Amino acid sequence: IGISNRVTNENSKCEMRKEKRLCFIQPCQSNIRQTIKIPNGKTCQPMFQPQKAEKLAFSGCSSTKRYKPTFCGVCLDKRCCIPNKSKMITVQFDCPNEGSFKWKMMWITSCVCQKICSDSGDIFSELKFL
């Protein structure tokens, strides 16, 4: 799980505000292509879900409920899959010996595969397309 930051003025007073939310686009597995089954005759599987619901982990804490998130998939033809539509949910986490907290989280509802892919480790990758 990561943290997404943005600055927005989408509020009733049209004031600039910083917002943070949790995001979970793809599990951190090196063998993700082996996990995702791409249908015969296809080159991409834009979305997938784990087989069973699990608790989410963040900073040593775990969610009070089990979730079955939708993740963006993979392609065999050099395209990349990214979130296309999402909604916000609130997730409650319990921390051992430290109480609990709630945090908003981006919940993916659909992904799209595209040819223009940026390197997720390159914070300036989007500037190359301007």
Buried (B, 14 or more C-beta within 10 A) or exposed (E): BEEEEEEEEEEEEEEEEEEEBBBBBBEEEEEBBEBBEBEEEEEBBBBBEEEEEEBBEBEEBBBEEEBEBBBBBBBEEEBBBBBBEBEEBEBEBEEEEEEEEEBBBBBBEEBBBEEEBBEEEEEEEEEEEE
